[in-house]
Amino acid sequence: MKAIKFPTALTVLLIIAAVVALLTYIIPAGKYDRLTYNKDSDTFTQTKKTERLVLPATQETLENFDIKIPIDKFKNGDIWKPIGIPNTYHTLDSQPQGIMAFIQSPIKGIMEAIDVILFVLIIGGFIGIMNFSGAFEAGISSLARTLNGREYILIIVITFLIAVGGTTFGLAEETIAFYPILIPVFIAAKYDAMVALASIYIGSCIGTLASTVNPFCTIIASDAAGINWTTGLTTRLVVLVLGLLICLAYIIRYAQKVKKDPSKSIIFDQKDEIESQFPLTNLENTVALTLKYKVILILFLLCFVVMIYGVSQLDWWFLEMTTVFLVGAVIIGIIARIKESVFVETFIKGANDLLGVAFIIGIARGVTVLMEDGLISDSLLFYASSLTEGMNKGVFINAMLYIYSALSFFIPSSSGMAVLTMPIMAPLADGVGIGRDLVVNAYQFGMGLFAFINPTGLILASLAIVKIGFNKWLRFVMPLVGILLLFIMIVLTISVYI
């Protein structure tokens, strides 16, 4: 009997989209009023069930809505998205998403995520040019010889650096650029591609889970909760340090097992396929690292340095990041003396290699479109907040952890989750006698934990780069998720009683 093959990432997402479309027939439609700050007129606009009211942008206006956010948080741009107003949930006429909406959702998702998709395609072309130049092969050969016998250092350095990016400025979507670059390096070190994926993706997840100064998560959530972002920072630092150590121990243990016996790899049946996809894997390769190659590698790394600096310091986003890699590809092509016709052909082929990843990102966004058009996201938030009434504070904070994990399936954006839910969820902490910072931490930890496996997040796009099935990723990562869940529940429970 032929074994049933686990469906591809595209099919998994389409199944999820179909389920979400069905939920719009079951879950009542509803919405919270929204409050939007208008910088040009220095006013708030309250979007109600049947009307829009323009109100003065004052602290008194916020207090009338039982919102404790300082007015300057809106005026200085810390909060730039519409926020949910507590106690304003109202039911609306049902907006079930039928077959036509389901069919159109991937297209709408691609249109909404076009900035991310173009970033991924340009990255593909950039990597294609790098591979063609020969500098990448020379660099990998040199690194492999340098780390011979100490390859575990690579895991520690990569995971640590990406976790630092995650905790400081929310390094997440940008990590897609690292997979085609680092996977050959890890394979050359006699690990499998799962180790590379784990170091990059888990590094990002644990970093964003325990965000410390991340403006798109910690700061915006704290602002929306009406507290200073430094409140609760100690707990987040503890989770960051201990959580990162747990993740490193888990990845290194698996990596050493695979290095010792390749047949222990979860993706051993794909070994030849993956190594043919990433051919720069020969440790015996002695390609000389010439001056030209060194210059190209420096420019290559400089592109990432500029991207990270721009995102963290200059408020760059996908337009600017994409431009950096496009310009970088052209400059590298000139230095490598690649003919114009060959450059164009190579760049397009590299972009084509990541086309499937781009489609996955668009279809995942389409799932969110279905929920928004079906008006069920706010309904789920309303029912979730109602569940916590009358709870013991220890039970309450752990319930918040699970609620935010569940909500992140429907609202995978950390900033979107913060501004929508925090004005509604944070006041619930007052009722059980704990600090609002604990709700902010539960929001971060809940979203971060589920990000390890969230199919509407980045994991399916990341897996698609190596063509690893979601089922194999779950087999690899679920024990780690269980360990982290237990650890975080203990930390949250202790934190409400001290």
C-alpha positions in Angstrom: 0.0 0.0 0.0 1.4 3.4 -1.0 2.0 5.8 1.9 0.0 8.9 2.0 2.3 11.9 1.4 1.9 15.0 3.5 0.6 17.9 1.4 2.8 20.8 0.3 2.9 24.2 2.0 0.7 25.7 -0.7 -2.0 23.0 -0.2 -1.8 23.3 3.6 -2.5 27.0 3.4 -5.4 26.5 0.9 -6.9 24.0 3.3 -6.6 26.5 6.2 -8.1 29.2 4.0 -11.1 26.9 3.3 -11.6 26.2 7.0 -11.4 29.9 7.8 -14.0 30.6 5.1 -16.3 28.0 6.7 -15.8 29.7 10.1 -17.2 32.9 8.8 -20.5 31.0 8.4 -20.3 29.8 12.1 -18.7 32.6 14.1 -20.9 35.7 14.5 -19.6 38.8 12.8 -18.7 41.7 15.0 -16.3 44.6 15.5 -14.8 46.9 18.1 -14.9 50.6 17.5 -11.6 52.0 16.3 -9.7 55.2 17.3 -7.4 56.6 14.6 -5.1 59.6 15.1 -5.0 62.1 12.2 -1.7 63.9 12.3 -2.6 66.6 9.8 -5.7 67.8 11.7 -4.5 66.7 15.2 -7.8 64.9 15.8 -9.0 61.4 16.6 -11.5 59.6 14.3 -13.8 57.1 16.0 -15.1 54.5 13.6 -18.4 53.3 15.0 -21.0 50.8 13.7 -22.8 53.3 11.5 -20.8 56.5 11.6 -17.4 58.2 12.0 -16.9 60.9 14.6 -14.1 63.4 14.6 -12.9 64.2 18.1 -10.2 66.5 19.6 -6.9 64.7 20.2 -6.6 65.3 23.9 -5.9 63.1 27.0 -9.4 63.8 28.1 -10.8 62.2 24.9 -8.7 59.1 25.6 -9.8 58.9 29.2 -13.4 59.1 28.1 -12.8 55.8 26.3 -11.0 54.3 29.4 -7.8 54.3 27.4 -4.7 55.1 29.6 -2.3 55.7 26.7 -0.5 59.1 27.0 -1.6 61.4 24.1 2.0 62.0 23.1 2.3 58.4 22.1 0.0 59.2 19.1 1.5 62.6 18.3 5.1 61.4 18.2 4.3 58.4 16.0 4.8 55.6 18.5 1.3 54.4 17.8 0.4 54.8 14.1 -2.4 52.2 13.7 -6.1 52.3 14.7 -6.5 51.0 18.2 -9.5 49.0 19.5 -11.7 50.8 22.0 -12.7 48.7 25.1 -16.3 47.9 25.8 -17.4 48.9 22.2 -17.8 45.4 20.7 -21.0 45.2 18.6 -22.4 42.5 16.4 -22.8 43.1 12.7 -24.6 41.4 9.9 -22.9 38.2 9.0 -20.4 38.4 6.1 -19.8 34.8 5.1 -17.0 34.2 2.7 -18.2 31.9 0.0 -16.5 30.1 -2.8 -15.7 33.2 -4.8 -14.1 34.9 -1.8 -12.1 31.8 -1.1 -10.8 31.7 -4.7 -9.9 35.3 -4.7 -8.2 35.3 -1.3 -4.8 34.2 -2.5 -4.9 36.9 -5.2 -5.9 39.5 -2.6 -3.2 38.2 -0.3 -0.5 38.5 -3.0 -1.6 42.1 -3.7 -1.5 43.0 0.0 1.9 41.3 0.5 3.5 42.5 -2.8 6.2 44.4 -0.9 7.3 41.3 0.9 7.0 39.2 -2.3 9.2 41.6 -4.3 11.8 41.5 -1.5 11.9 37.7 -1.7 12.3 37.7 -5.5 15.0 40.3 -5.5 16.8 38.4 -2.8 16.6 35.3 -5.0 18.2 37.2 -7.9 20.9 38.6 -5.5 21.8 35.1 -4.3 21.9 33.9 -7.9 24.5 36.5 -8.8 26.5 35.7 -5.8 26.6 32.0 -6.6 27.5 32.7 -10.2 30.4 35.0 -9.2 32.2 32.2 -7.5 32.9 34.3 -4.4 30.3 32.4 -2.3 32.0 29.0 -3.1 35.4 30.4 -2.1 34.0 31.9 1.1 32.3 28.6 2.1 35.5 26.7 1.4 37.5 29.0 3.6 35.0 29.0 6.4 34.8 25.2 6.3 38.5 24.8 6.7 38.6 27.4 9.5 35.9 25.7 11.5 37.0 22.2 10.9 36.2 20.2 14.1 34.5 23.2 15.7 31.4 23.6 13.5 29.1 23.9 16.5 30.5 27.5 16.9 28.6 28.3 13.7 25.3 27.3 15.3 26.0 29.4 18.4 27.0 32.5 16.5 24.2 32.4 13.9 21.4 31.7 16.4 22.7 34.3 18.9 23.1 37.0 16.3 19.6 36.5 14.8 18.1 36.3 18.3 19.7 39.7 19.1 18.1 41.0 15.9 14.8 39.6 17.0 14.8 41.0 20.5 16.0 44.5 19.4 14.1 45.3 16.2 11.9 42.3 15.4 14.1 40.5 12.8 11.7 38.1 11.2 10.6 38.5 7.6 14.2 39.7 6.8 15.6 36.2 7.8 14.2 34.8 4.5 17.3 36.4 2.9 19.6 34.2 5.1 18.4 30.7 4.2 19.9 30.4 0.6 23.2 31.8 2.0 23.6 29.8 5.2 22.2 26.4 4.2 25.2 25.5 2.0 27.5 26.6 4.9 25.8 24.2 7.3 25.8 21.3 4.8 29.5 21.9 4.2 30.0 21.5 8.0 28.4 18.0 7.7 25.1 19.1 9.3 21.7 18.8 7.5 19.5 21.7 6.2 17.3 21.3 9.3 20.1 22.6 11.5 20.4 25.7 9.3 16.7 26.3 9.3 16.6 25.8 13.1 19.5 28.2 13.8 17.9 30.9 11.7 14.2 30.4 12.4 14.4 29.4 16.0 16.9 32.3 16.6 14.4 34.7 15.2 11.5 33.2 17.2 13.2 33.2 20.6 14.4 36.7 20.0 11.0 38.1 19.1 9.3 36.0 21.8 11.5 37.8 24.4 11.6 41.2 22.7 13.3 43.8 24.9 13.4 47.0 22.9 11.6 45.9 19.8 9.5 48.9 18.6 7.1 46.7 16.6 6.3 44.5 19.6 7.3 45.5 23.1 7.2 49.3 22.8 4.0 49.5 20.8 2.2 47.0 23.1 3.4 48.7 26.2 2.2 52.1 24.8 -1.2 50.6 23.9 -1.4 49.1 27.5 -0.7 52.6 29.0 2.6 51.6 30.7 6.3 52.3 30.3 8.0 49.7 28.1 10.7 49.1 30.7 8.1 47.7 33.1 8.4 43.9 32.9 11.8 44.1 31.2 13.5 41.9 33.8 11.2 39.0 33.1 11.7 39.3 29.4 15.5 39.3 29.8 15.3 36.2 32.0 13.2 34.4 29.3 15.6 35.7 26.5 18.7 34.4 28.2 17.4 31.0 29.5 15.2 30.5 26.4 18.1 31.0 24.1 20.3 28.6 26.1 17.5 26.0 25.9 17.2 26.5 22.1 21.0 26.3 21.5 21.3 23.1 23.6 18.4 21.5 21.6 19.8 22.5 18.2 23.4 21.5 19.0 22.2 18.1 20.4 20.4 17.3 17.2 23.2 18.7 15.0 25.9 16.6 16.7 23.7 13.5 16.4 23.3 14.1 12.6 27.0 14.9 12.2 28.0 11.6 13.9 25.4 9.5 12.0 23.7 11.2 8.9 20.9 8.6 8.9 19.6 10.1 12.2 18.6 13.2 10.2 14.8 13.8 10.1 15.2 14.7 6.5 17.7 12.0 5.6 15.4 10.7 2.8 15.9 14.2 1.1 19.7 14.4 1.6 20.6 13.9 -2.1 17.8 16.2 -3.3 18.7 19.0 -0.9 22.5 18.8 -1.6 21.8 19.0 -5.3 19.8 22.1 -4.7 22.6 23.6 -2.6 25.7 22.2 -4.4 28.4 24.1 -2.5 28.9 21.4 0.1 32.4 19.9 -0.5 34.7 20.3 2.5 37.6 19.3 0.4 37.0 22.2 -2.0 40.1 24.4 -2.2 38.9 27.3 -4.2 41.3 30.2 -3.5 39.9 33.2 -1.7 41.3 35.9 -4.0 41.2 39.6 -3.5 38.3 39.9 -6.0 36.3 37.3 -4.1 37.1 39.1 -0.8 35.8 42.4 -2.1 32.6 40.7 -3.4 32.1 39.0 0.0 32.6 42.3 1.9 30.0 43.9 -0.4 27.7 41.0 0.1 27.9 41.3 3.9 27.7 45.1 3.7 24.2 44.7 2.1 23.0 42.9 5.2 24.6 45.4 7.5 23.0 48.3 5.7 19.6 46.5 5.7 19.8 45.9 9.5 21.0 49.4 10.2 18.2 50.9 8.0 15.5 48.9 9.6 16.6 49.5 13.2 17.7 53.1 12.9 16.2 54.8 9.9 12.6 53.4 9.9 13.3 51.5 6.6 10.9 48.9 5.4 10.6 46.6 2.4 11.0 49.2 -0.3 14.3 50.4 1.0 15.5 46.8 1.9 14.7 45.6 -1.6 16.5 48.5 -3.2 19.7 47.6 -1.1 19.8 44.1 -2.5 19.0 45.2 -6.1 21.8 47.7 -6.1 24.1 45.2 -4.4 23.5 42.6 -7.1 24.4 45.1 -9.8 27.6 46.2 -8.1 28.7 42.6 -7.5 27.9 41.8 -11.1 30.1 44.7 -12.3 33.0 43.6 -10.0 32.7 40.0 -11.0 32.6 41.1 -14.7 29.4 39.3 -15.5 28.2 40.1 -19.0 24.9 42.0 -19.1 22.9 39.3 -20.8 24.3 36.6 -18.5 23.6 38.9 -15.5 19.9 39.3 -16.4 19.5 35.6 -17.1 21.2 34.6 -13.8 19.2 37.2 -11.8 15.9 36.0 -13.2 16.8 32.4 -12.6 17.7 33.2 -9.0 14.4 35.0 -8.5 12.5 32.1 -10.1 14.1 29.7 -7.4 12.2 31.7 -4.7 8.9 32.1 -6.6 7.2 29.3 -4.7 8.2 31.0 -1.4 6.7 34.3 -2.7 3.4 32.6 -3.5 3.2 31.0 0.0 3.7 34.4 1.6 0.8 35.8 -0.5 -1.6 32.9 0.2 -0.8 33.1 4.0 -1.8 36.8 3.8 -5.0 35.7 2.0 -6.1 33.8 5.1 -6.0 37.0 7.1 -8.0 38.7 4.3 -10.7 36.2 4.6 -11.0 36.8 8.4 -11.0 40.5 8.0 -13.7 40.5 5.2 -15.7 37.9 7.2 -15.6 40.2 10.3 -14.6 37.4 12.7 -11.2 38.6 14.1 -12.8 41.0 16.6 -15.4 38.4 17.6 -12.7 36.0 18.5 -11.0 38.7 20.6 -14.3 39.5 22.3 -15.0 35.9 23.3 -11.4 35.3 24.3 -11.5 38.3 26.7 -14.7 37.1 28.2 -13.2 33.8 29.1 -10.9 35.4 31.7 -13.6 36.9 34.0 -13.4 35.8 37.6 -10.1 33.8 37.2 -7.4 33.4 39.8 -4.4 35.6 38.8 -2.1 32.6 38.3 -4.7 30.9 36.0 -5.5 34.3 34.4 -1.9 35.0 33.2 -1.5 31.5 31.7 -4.9 31.7 30.1 -3.6 34.9 28.4 -0.6 33.0 27.2 -2.8 30.5 25.4 -5.3 33.1 24.2 -2.6 35.1 22.5 -1.1 31.9 21.0 -4.5 31.1 19.5 -5.2 34.7 18.4 -1.8 34.9 16.6 -3.1 32.2 14.1 -5.7 34.8 13.0 -3.6 37.9 13.5 0.0 37.0 12.8 1.2 40.6 12.8 2.8 41.6 16.2 2.1 45.3 15.8 -1.5 44.7 14.5 -2.1 42.4 17.5 -0.8 44.9 19.9 -2.9 47.9 18.9 -6.0 45.9 18.4 -6.0 43.8 21.6 -3.9 45.6 24.2 -6.4 48.4 25.0 -9.0 45.7 25.5 -6.9 43.0 27.2 -4.6 45.1 29.4 -7.4 46.5 31.7 -8.4 42.9 32.5 -5.1 42.7 34.6 -6.5 45.5 36.9 -9.5 43.3 37.7 -7.4 40.4 39.0 -4.8 42.6 40.8 -1.7 42.1 38.6 0.4 44.6 36.5 -0.5 45.3 32.9 3.1 44.5 32.0 2.3 40.8 32.6 -0.3 41.0 29.9 2.2 42.5 27.6 4.6 39.7 28.4 1.9 37.0 27.9 1.1 38.6 24.5 4.8 38.4 23.5 5.4 34.9 24.8 2.1 33.6 23.4 2.7 35.0 19.9 6.4 34.0 20.0 5.7 30.4 21.0 3.1 29.8 18.4 5.4 31.4 15.7 7.5 28.2 15.9 4.6 26.4 14.2 2.2 29.0 13.0 1.2 28.1 9.4 -0.1 31.6 8.7 3.2 33.1 9.8 6.7 32.6 8.2 7.4 29.0 8.9 5.9 27.6 5.7 7.7 30.1 3.5 10.9 29.3 5.3 10.4 25.5 4.8 9.6 26.0 1.1 13.1 27.3 0.5 14.5 23.8 1.2 11.3 22.0 0.2 11.0 20.4 3.7 7.5 19.3 4.7 5.6 20.9 7.5 5.2 17.5 9.1 8.9 17.0 9.4 9.4 20.4 10.9 6.7 19.6 13.5 8.5 16.3 14.3 11.7 18.3 14.9 10.4 21.3 16.8 7.5 20.1 18.9 9.6 18.7 21.8 11.3 22.1 22.0 8.0 24.0 21.9 6.8 21.8 24.8 9.9 22.5 26.9 9.6 26.3 26.2 5.9 26.2 27.0 6.5 24.6 30.4 9.4 27.0 31.1 7.3 30.1 30.2 4.3 29.0 32.2 6.5 28.6 35.3 8.0 32.1 34.7 4.6 33.7 34.2 3.2 32.0 37.3 6.1 33.1 39.5 6.0 36.6 38.2 2.3 37.2 39.3 3.2 36.3 42.9 6.4 38.3 43.4 
